[in-house]
Amino acid sequence: MKSLSVSIEPSTAAATSLPRRLTLLCLAALTIMSGATIAPSLPALHSHFAAVPHSELLTRLVLTLPALFIAVSAPVAGVLSDRFGRLRLLQASVLLYGLAGLSSLLPDSLTGILAGRALLGVAVGGTMTSVTALVGDYFSGPEREAYMGQQGAFISFGGVVFLVGGGLLAELHWRAPFAVYGLALALLPAVVMFLYEPRRHGDFASAAATGTVPAATKLLAALFATALLNSLAFFLIPTQLPFRLLEIGVSQPSLTGLAIAGGNLMGALSSLLIYRRIRAQLGPLGVFAFCFAIMSAGLILIAAATSFGSVIMATAVYGIGMGTLVPHLFTTAMLLAAAQQRGRVAGGLAASIFFGQFLSPLVSQPWIDRFGLASSFSHMGLLLAVLAAIAAAILLWRNYHSFNRFCARM
């Protein structure tokens, strides 16, 4: 049986090239920019289109519709990335991102805006998949873990900038935040100049095309399911927190952006300072238990909040868990992926994450209509607490049996 391999430039070259690393980090931040930038303008957008039938749901879909098209397009992008290469897909996706994002500045109809958001989703699917696969190609081992922590921090810091900036722009006009998507076009020269296509042996392309490379299917399926459930919880923050703040008397878009950004700021610090230490001490499964427990506490605190200050504290707690979990999802996915299927695995992970984001308002809105906004946060927090308990129980069970096997050998 022929060996399957991929030849790329040395990993150290990728690690020491600051322009290359910054380009990858900026591209990764486009994923959070796709939704975070316009989240503070949702209430004003809803007021503008209040006469449109089902406007309450449709205005929330302005934020979440890209997620559906990411979920649909990312697996296709993964196949194309493995078979034909990363860079051409990435360049086309970044171009489409900028044009589709800016297109929502023009139409004065929800239908037109939603169409532009759908195209933006296709662009994010291609961008996220190809960037994640390139990171898997460029980095390995501890170097990859370190980069993923930096990427998680960069995404979270980007979320802070885009949320606060989006909130300030939304106070000028609800359309103004859509102009920020033009920043993607400024990244195209850097993509061309600083990123390279991994060189592949002939067997690589044929294996990628036929899918003959073995994959850790069951573990990946569990990882994708975890990513989907996590996204259901995560997207309560940008889609429902603005309306939760209205319930307690906070109506300024800038304060809404600040509340959401507080979680992103703590997430950035967690990605940089906590993730690698927690992973080293608790192991892969322990990280999931830790993150779900912290996120559970944050959501329950949001449900109980009665002031803007208490909401800030709650989103900060939630951000600690989220900031630790995000790099762990990507690190684990690339660890499980064979080199010849990194595009497919990256696409599957992206699809899981963003399908969960799309489903979030569809699942939460009927619940909110019946039980209220606060209950959507508290009940999701309880679900995450159950998941944390399950992960902790599995970890303890494994440690118990490992200890017994160790004692038996004594």
N, C-alpha and C positions, 0 to 999 in steps of 0.2 A: 504494500500500500504506500503510495507516495505521501511524503510529508507535506503538510500545509504550513506555509509561513508567510510572513510579511516583512519586508525590509523597509525601514524608514531611516531618516537621519538620526544620529545618536540622540538618546533621550536628554543627555546633558546639554546639547545644543538648544533643545526646546526649553529646557529649564532656565538657561542663562540668557536667553534672548528676551530682554524686557519688552521690546515692541511686540513680539509675538504673543507673549503672555498677556499683555494689556489688551491686545486685540481680541483674544479669546474671552477675556473677562468682560470687556464691553459688549461683545456679542451675546454672552450669557445674560447680561443685564437687560437685553431687549425683551426677554420673556416676561420679566416683571413689569417692564414699561408698557407692555401690551394692555394690561388691565389697570395697574395702579394709578396711572396718570389721570384717568377719567373718573375714578371712583368717587372723588369728592364732588363732582358735578352731577351725580345721579339725581339728587332731589330736585335741582333746578331743571335738569333735562325732563324729569317726570312732570314738573309743573308746566313746561312749555308744550308738552304733548298730552296734557291731561284729558283733552277731548277725544283722543284716539281710543277706540275700543280696546280693552285689555291693556291699557297703557302701563298699569302698575307692573305687570309681568314683562311686557315688551321692553320697558326702559331698563329693567334689570338684565334682560338678554343682551342689551347693548354692551354690557360688561362681560357677559359669559358666553355669548355666541361664538367668539373666536375659539373658545375652548373646545367646542364641538368639532370645528373644522380642523383644529390641531389634532384632536383624537382620531379623526378620519384620515388626515393626510400624513401624519407622522409615520405609521407603519409602511406606507408606500414610499415615503422619503427614505426610510431605513433600507428598504430593498434597493432603491436607486443608488443610495450612498455606497452600499457594499459592492454593487455590481459595476457601477460606472465611475465611482470616485466621489470624494467629499466636496472638493472646492467648487466645481461648476454648480452643484446643487446649492451650496452656501451662497455663492455670488448672486444667483438668480433669486434666492429667497430673501436676501437682504434688500435687493432692489424692490421686489414686490412689497416687502414690509413697509418701506418708506412711502411708496405710492399709495398703497391701500390705506395706510394710517391717515395720510393727509386727505384722502378722498372724503372723509366724513366731515370735513370743513364745509363742503359745498351743499349737499342736499338738505332741503327743509322738509323732509319726511322721515319717519322712522324706518320705512322700508329701505330707502336709499342708504341711510346710516347703517342699517343692519347688513346690507349687501357689502359695504366696504369693510365692515367688521369680519364678515365671513372670509373675504380675501386675506385680511390680516391674519386670520387663523391659519390659513394655508401657508402663509409666509413664515409664521412662527414655527409651525410643524417642521418645515424644511430646515430652518435655522437651528432650532434646538437639537434636532437629530444629528445633523452634520457636525455641529460644534462638539456635542458629547462624544461622538465617534472619534473626532480628531483628538480630543483630550485623551481618550483611551489609547490612541495610536502614539501620541507624543510622550506620554508619561506612564510610569509603572511603579508598583510597590508603594513605599512610603512617600515617594515624590508625588504620586498621584493623589494619595490621601491629603498631603499638604496642599496641593493645588485645589482639590475639591473644597477644602476648608476656606481657602481664599476666594473661590468662586461663590460659595455660599455667602460669605461676608460681602462680596462685591454686589451680589444680587440684592441683599438686604439693604446695604447702603444706598444702592440705586433706588430701591423702593422708597427709602426715606426722602431722597431728593425728588423723585417723581411725584410722590404723594403730596409733599409740602408744596412743591412747585405747581402741581395740578390744582391744589386747593386755592393757591393765590391767583392762578389764572382763571379758575372758575368764578372767583369773585368779580372779575372783569366781565366775563361772559361764559356761559356753559360750553360754548364751542371752542374757546381758546385752548384748553388742554390738548385738543387733537393736533395742534400745530407742532407739539413736541415730537411726534412721530417722524418728522423730517430729519431728526438727528441720525436716523438709521442710514440715510444716504451718505452722511459724512464718513461712515465707517467703510464704505466700499473701497476707497483707495488703500486703506490699511489691510483689508482682506487680500487684495491683489499683491501688495508689496511684502507682507510679512508672513503669510501662511503658505505652506507647501503641501502638495499632495503626497501622501506616503507612497513609496515605490513598492509594488507588489510583485511577487513571483507569479508565474503563469498559473500555478495551481490555486492561488488565492482567488482569482476572479471566478474560476470554474466552480470552486467550492462555495463561494458566496452566491453564485447564480443558482446552483442546484440544491443548496441547503444541506450539504452532506456533513457539515461540521457538527459534532455533538454539542448539545447545550444542556445546562442544568435546568431542565424544563420545569420540574416541580418547584424548585427553589425560586426560579424566576416568576412563575405563576403566583406564588405566595407574595413575592416582592411587589409585583404589579397590583395585586389585590390590596396590599397595604398602602401603596401609593394612592390608589383610587379612594379608599376610605379616608385617608389623611386629607385629600383634596376636598372631599365633601365637608369636612370640618373647617379647613383653612379658608374656604371661600365664603363662609359665613361672615368673616371680618369685612372684606370690601363690599359685599352685596347687602348685608343687613346691619352692620354697625352704624352707618349713617342714619338709618331710621331708628335704631335703638337710641342714638344720641338725641334725636328729635323728641323721643319719649321723655327724656329727662331734661329737656329745655335747651339743648345745645343745637343751634341751627346754622352757625357760620361754617361754610365749606372749609375755610382754612383750619379751623379747630378739628373738623372731621379728618382732614388730611394729617394733622398732627397726631391725633389719636391712633390712627392706623400706622403712621410712621414710627411711633414709639415702639411698637412690636417689631418692626423691621430693624430698628436700631439695635435692640437687644438681640435680635436674630443674628445681626452682623457680628456682634461681639462674641456670641456663642459659637458661631462658625469658626472664628479665628482662635478663640482662647479655650473653648471647652471641648469641642468635638473630638479632637485627637486624644485628649486625656481620658474622656469618658469611654471612648472605644478601646483604648489600651487597658483600662481597668475593668470594664464590664463585658467586653466582647461584643460582637455584632448583635446578638439577640438582646443583650442587656441595654444597648443603646435604644432599641425600640421601646422597651419597658420604661426607661427613664423619660424619653421624649413624650410618650403618650400620657404619662402621669402628670408631667409639668403642663402640657397643653390642656389636659382635663381641668386642672386647677384654674388656668387662665380663663377658659370659657365659662366656668361656673361663677367666677368673680365678675365677668361681664354681665351675666344674668342678674347678679345681685347688686350691681352698681347703681348708685343714686346721684352721683355727681361726676363732673368731667374728670376730676382728679382720680377718682376710683376707677374710671374707665382706662385712663392712662396706665395706672398700676396693673390692671388686669391684662391689657394688651402687651405690656412689658413681660409679664410672667409667661404669657402664651408664646411670645417671641423667643424666649430662652429655649423652649422645647422645639419650636419650629426651626430655629437656626441650627440646632444640633441635628435634627432629623434630615433636613434637605441634603447636605453633603453626604450623609450616610446612605441615603437612597441611591445617589449616583455612584458613590464609591462601590457599594455592594453590587450594583448592576454591572459595572465594568469589570469587577472581580469575577463575576460569574460568566461573563461573555467571552467566547472564543474570539480571537482577533478577526477571523473571517466573518463574524456575525455581530460585530459591535454596532453597526448601523441598524440592524434589525432590533437588537436589544435596546438601543437608545430610542428607537422609534416606538417600541412597545412601552417603555417607561414613560415617554412623553404622552403617548395616547392614554395611558392609565391616569396620569396626573391631571390631564386637561379634560378627560371625560368626566372625572370626578368634579372638576370645577364647573363644567356645564350642568351636571345633574344637581349641583348644590341648591340653586334657587328653585328648581323644579320640585325637589324633595322638600325643601324647607318652607316654601311659600304656603302650600296647603296646611302644613303643621302650624305655621304662624297664624293663618286665618282662623284656625280652630282654637289654638292654645295661647297665642300671643308671642311677641318677639322674644321676650326674655326666656321663654320655655325652649325656644330653638337652640339657644346657647347652653342652657343648663342640661337639656337632655343629650345633646351631642357631647357635652363634657362627661356625662355619666357613661356614654358609650365608649369614649376614649379611656376612661378609668377601667372599664371591663377589659379592653384590649391590653392595657398595661398590666393588669393582673394576670391575664392569660400568658403574656410573654414572660412575666416574672416566674410564673408557675412552671413553664416549660424549662426555663433556665435553671431553676432550682432542682427540677427533676433530673436534668442532664448532669448537673454538678453532683447530685446524690449518687447517681449510678457510676459516674467517673470515680468518685471517692471509694465506692464499694469495690470497683475493679482494681483500684490501686491497693486497697487493703488485702484483697485476695492474692495479690502477687507478693505480698510481704512474707 
